[in-house]
Amino acid sequence: MNKYSVLLIALLVISCNNTSTYHLPQAEMTKMLADLQSAEVYSTMVKKDSTSRGYDKNMDSLAVYYKEIFAHYKVTQQQFDESLTWYKNHPDDLDTMYAKIITDIGKYDK
């Protein structure tokens, strides 16, 4: 094998292992995750009817909330999913975001 064949094989292996590097900036992703978490909570407050338990998610309302949040941030579900996957592969960044979210949510209790 010549050196060009080795280089070509190496590039092919690297490109096959290369996952998407697209991700939302940390500040935007943090705000979006906080909004999505709030939507999850709000969806439990919307009752479908008088027999609904208060802790069941109203999936219809939740779908509307998610759609509005994605539109607000001008992000598609796919872009969000790719970003979340990227942050899951970078746990230090993900931990930083969730620490900020927890701190911010804690301010509402006061």
C-alpha positions in Angstrom: 0.0 0.0 0.0 1.3 3.4 -0.8 1.1 6.4 1.5 -2.0 7.9 -0.4 -4.0 4.7 0.2 -3.2 4.8 3.9 -4.2 8.4 4.0 -7.4 7.8 2.2 -8.3 4.9 4.5 -7.5 7.0 7.6 -9.7 9.8 6.3 -12.6 7.4 5.6 -12.4 5.9 9.1 -12.3 9.4 10.7 -15.3 10.6 8.6 -17.3 7.6 9.5 -16.7 8.2 13.2 -17.4 11.9 12.9 -20.7 12.7 14.5 -22.5 15.9 13.8 -20.7 18.9 15.4 -23.7 21.2 15.1 -25.0 22.4 18.4 -26.8 25.5 19.8 -24.6 27.9 21.8 -24.6 27.1 25.5 -26.5 30.2 26.6 -29.3 29.6 24.1 -29.5 25.9 24.8 -29.7 26.6 28.6 -32.6 29.0 28.1 -34.3 26.6 25.8 -33.9 23.7 28.2 -35.3 25.8 31.0 -38.3 26.7 28.8 -38.9 23.1 27.9 -38.8 22.1 31.5 -41.3 24.7 32.4 -43.5 23.4 29.6 -43.3 20.0 31.0 -44.5 21.3 34.4 -47.2 23.5 32.9 -48.5 20.5 30.9 -49.4 18.8 34.2 -51.5 21.7 35.2 -53.7 21.6 32.2 -56.6 19.2 32.8 -58.3 17.4 29.9 -61.5 17.0 31.9 -62.7 16.7 35.5 -61.4 13.1 35.8 -57.8 14.0 35.0 -55.3 13.8 37.7 -53.2 16.8 38.3 -49.8 15.1 37.7 -50.6 13.6 34.3 -49.1 15.5 31.4 -51.6 16.9 28.9 -49.7 15.8 25.8 -51.8 18.1 23.5 -50.8 21.2 25.5 -47.2 19.9 25.7 -47.0 19.6 21.9 -48.2 23.2 21.5 -45.7 24.4 24.1 -42.8 22.6 22.4 -43.9 24.0 19.0 -44.0 27.5 20.4 -40.6 27.2 22.1 -38.9 25.8 18.9 -40.5 28.7 16.9 -39.4 31.3 19.5 -35.8 30.1 19.3 -36.0 29.5 15.5 -34.9 25.9 16.0 -36.2 22.7 14.5 -36.7 19.5 16.4 -33.8 18.0 14.5 -31.5 20.9 15.4 -32.5 20.6 19.0 -32.0 16.8 19.0 -28.5 17.2 17.4 -27.6 19.8 20.0 -28.8 17.7 22.8 -26.8 14.7 21.5 -23.7 16.9 21.2 -24.1 18.1 24.8 -24.7 14.6 26.0 -21.3 13.8 24.5 -19.8 16.8 26.4 -21.1 16.1 29.9 -19.2 19.0 31.6 -21.0 21.5 29.4 -24.3 19.8 30.0 -23.7 19.8 33.8 -22.9 23.6 33.6 -26.1 24.2 31.8 -28.2 22.3 34.3 -26.5 23.9 37.2 -27.5 27.3 35.8 -31.1 26.1 35.2 -31.4 24.9 38.8 -30.0 28.1 40.1 -32.3 30.2 38.0 -35.4 28.1 38.9 -34.4 28.4 42.6 -34.8 32.2 42.3 -38.5 31.8 41.6 -39.1 30.2 45.0 -38.1 33.5 46.8 
